[in-house]
């Protein structure tokens, strides 16, 4: 399978009708087991386990067989007498193989940082967070000390084995869903270039959300979207000129003093 480069991810995100699909995410995971840039990672980094996932015995074969079965069912393939039960047993066995190999994900809980308080005297950051596990909407707040003063309040992180935090914004954010009102986790889905809006999709219920205004710029900084072109109309404006934006019923307008 050919490497799925950042340029190709950017192109797929910028398509008008759909963003990254299951096939593209599969290619991204597959790359971690093969690309050179993932061979040297600091001890305890979550990507070490992701990198080694497809290297475990039987995992790549199980994933390939499940993909073929899924494609067959999508094309309305019919099974003969007895074939359906055999296919079900094989799929269940392959699924167990994948779940067993992916058990490491429980070691890296997803957390939502709600509070930060930096202490200059002892150079520590007191963090309040909620662990996003289970299916209950009511999650107690926990606290942890960190040596990093760059932790963002309101952002999502993966919490490592040594309490190190791995930042997930802007590819993944947490917010109240405008469709159903539930606080949800949203993964980047596509970029609406004409509106300069990054659209995210909920992992819990599939509803969509327009990300913060800075999302496109932040993703461009990571190489996952093309760099924005300069606004020639405002090129001669002073750096401190006020800029305004208005969002109403899905429409966005921008303006600035001149």
C-alpha positions in Angstrom: 0.0 0.0 0.0 1.5 3.4 -1.0 2.3 5.8 1.8 -0.5 8.3 2.6 1.4 11.6 2.7 0.4 14.8 4.3 -0.1 16.3 0.9 -2.6 13.5 0.1 -4.3 14.0 3.5 -4.6 17.7 2.7 -6.1 17.0 -0.7 -8.7 14.6 0.7 -9.7 17.0 3.5 -10.2 19.7 1.0 -12.7 17.8 -1.1 -16.1 19.3 -1.2 -18.3 16.3 -0.4 -16.4 14.1 2.0 -13.3 14.0 4.1 -11.2 11.2 5.4 -12.9 7.8 5.2 -12.2 4.4 6.9 -9.7 3.5 4.1 -7.6 6.6 4.6 -7.5 6.2 8.4 -6.4 2.6 7.8 -3.6 3.7 5.6 -2.5 6.3 8.2 -2.3 3.6 10.9 -0.5 1.3 8.5 2.2 3.9 7.9 3.3 4.0 11.5 4.5 0.4 11.2 6.6 1.1 8.1 7.8 4.7 7.9 11.3 5.7 9.1 10.1 8.7 11.1 8.2 6.4 13.5 11.3 4.2 14.2 12.9 6.6 16.7 10.4 7.7 19.4 11.0 8.6 23.0 10.3 5.9 25.6 6.6 5.7 26.7 5.3 7.6 23.6 1.8 6.3 22.6 2.9 6.0 18.9 5.3 3.2 19.9 2.3 0.9 20.6 0.5 2.1 17.5 3.6 1.4 15.5 3.9 -2.1 16.8 0.2 -2.9 16.5 0.3 -4.2 12.9 3.6 -6.0 13.6 1.9 -8.4 16.1 1.3 -12.0 14.9 -1.8 -12.3 12.8 -2.9 -8.7 13.1 -2.3 -7.6 9.5 -3.8 -10.8 8.1 -6.9 -10.4 10.3 -7.4 -6.7 9.4 -7.1 -7.6 5.7 -9.7 -10.4 5.9 -12.1 -8.2 7.8 -11.7 -5.5 5.1 -12.4 -7.9 2.3 -15.5 -9.2 4.2 -16.7 -5.7 4.8 -16.3 -4.8 1.1 -18.1 -8.0 0.1 -21.1 -7.1 2.3 -21.1 -3.5 1.0 -21.5 -5.0 -2.5 -24.4 -7.2 -1.3 -22.6 -10.5 -1.6 -24.8 -13.4 -0.7 -23.6 -16.4 1.2 -24.7 -20.0 0.4 -26.0 -22.5 3.0 -23.5 -22.8 5.8 -21.2 -20.1 4.4 -22.7 -17.4 6.5 -22.0 -19.1 9.8 -18.4 -19.9 8.7 -17.9 -16.3 7.7 -19.3 -15.1 11.0 -16.9 -17.4 13.0 -13.9 -16.3 10.9 -14.9 -12.6 11.4 -15.3 -13.1 15.1 -11.9 -14.7 15.4 -10.3 -11.9 13.4 -12.0 -9.3 15.5 -10.8 -10.9 18.7 -7.2 -10.9 17.3 -7.4 -7.1 16.6 -9.0 -6.3 20.0 -6.4 -8.3 21.8 -3.6 -6.6 20.0 -5.2 -3.2 20.6 -5.6 -3.6 24.3 -2.8 -1.0 24.8 -5.3 1.8 24.1 -6.6 1.4 27.7 -3.2 2.5 29.0 -3.6 6.0 27.4 -6.8 7.5 28.6 -8.3 10.5 26.8 -8.7 13.5 29.1 -10.2 16.9 28.9 -8.2 19.6 30.7 -10.6 21.9 32.5 -8.2 24.0 34.6 -4.6 25.1 34.7 -2.7 27.1 37.4 1.0 27.8 36.8 3.1 28.3 40.0 6.3 30.3 39.2 7.9 29.5 42.6 8.1 25.7 42.1 7.6 25.7 38.3 4.6 23.4 38.4 1.3 23.5 36.6 -1.7 22.3 38.6 -4.1 20.7 36.1 -7.8 19.8 36.6 -9.1 17.3 34.1 -11.9 14.8 33.4 -11.1 11.3 32.2 -13.3 10.5 29.2 -13.9 6.9 29.7 -17.2 4.9 30.1 -20.6 5.9 29.0 -21.7 8.2 31.8 -22.0 11.9 31.1 -21.1 12.7 34.7 -17.3 12.4 35.2 -15.5 13.5 38.4 -12.7 15.9 38.2 -9.2 14.8 38.9 -6.0 16.7 39.5 -2.4 16.3 38.5 0.9 18.2 38.6 2.8 18.9 35.4 6.2 20.6 34.7 4.8 22.0 31.4 3.4 25.5 31.3 2.1 25.1 27.8 -0.9 22.8 28.6 -4.0 24.3 27.1 -7.2 24.7 29.2 -10.1 23.2 27.3 -8.1 20.9 25.0 -8.0 17.1 24.7 -4.9 15.1 25.6 -3.8 11.5 25.8 -2.4 10.8 29.2 0.7 8.6 29.1 2.0 6.0 31.6 4.3 8.6 33.2 1.5 11.3 33.4 3.0 12.9 30.3 0.3 14.6 28.2 0.1 14.4 24.4 -1.8 17.2 22.8 -4.6 16.3 20.3 -5.7 19.7 19.0 -6.4 20.7 16.2 -7.0 17.2 14.8 -9.4 16.3 17.6 -11.4 18.6 19.9 -14.0 18.4 22.6 -17.2 20.6 22.5 -20.9 20.7 23.1 -22.6 19.4 20.0 -24.8 22.1 18.3 -27.2 19.4 17.0 -28.0 17.4 20.2 -26.4 19.5 23.0 -24.3 16.7 24.3 -20.6 17.3 25.1 -18.8 15.2 22.6 -15.4 14.4 21.1 -14.9 15.5 17.5 -12.4 14.3 14.9 -11.3 16.3 11.9 -13.5 15.3 8.9 -13.1 17.8 6.0 -12.2 21.4 5.0 -14.7 23.6 3.3 -12.3 25.8 1.4 -14.8 28.3 0.1 -15.8 29.2 3.6 -12.3 28.6 5.2 -14.1 26.3 7.8 -12.8 23.0 9.2 -15.6 20.6 9.8 -15.3 18.0 12.6 -17.4 14.9 13.1 -18.4 13.4 16.5 -17.0 10.0 17.4 -20.0 9.3 19.6 -23.0 10.1 17.3 -21.8 11.3 14.0 -23.1 14.9 14.2 -20.9 17.6 12.6 -19.4 20.7 14.1 -17.6 23.7 12.6 -14.3 24.1 14.4 -12.8 27.3 15.9 -11.8 29.9 13.4 -8.1 29.1 13.9 -8.5 25.5 12.9 -7.6 25.9 9.3 -4.5 27.9 10.2 -3.4 25.4 12.8 -3.9 22.5 10.5 -1.9 24.3 7.8 0.9 24.8 10.3 1.0 21.0 10.8 1.1 20.5 7.0 -2.4 18.9 6.9 -3.9 21.8 4.9 -2.5 24.1 2.3 -1.0 27.4 3.5 -3.6 30.2 3.3 -2.9 32.8 0.6 -2.4 36.4 1.7 -5.3 38.7 1.6 -4.1 41.4 -0.9 -6.9 43.7 0.0 -5.7 44.1 3.5 -1.9 43.9 2.8 -1.4 47.6 3.4 -3.5 47.8 6.6 -1.6 48.4 9.9 -0.9 45.4 12.1 -3.1 46.7 14.8 -6.2 47.2 12.6 -9.3 45.7 14.2 -10.7 42.7 12.5 -14.3 41.5 12.9 -16.3 38.3 12.1 -19.9 37.4 12.2 -21.4 33.9 12.0 -25.2 33.5 11.5 -27.1 30.4 10.4 -24.0 28.7 8.8 -22.8 31.9 7.0 -19.5 33.6 8.0 -18.6 37.2 7.2 -15.2 38.9 7.9 -14.3 42.6 7.9 -11.7 44.9 9.2 -11.0 48.6 9.6 -9.5 50.5 6.7 
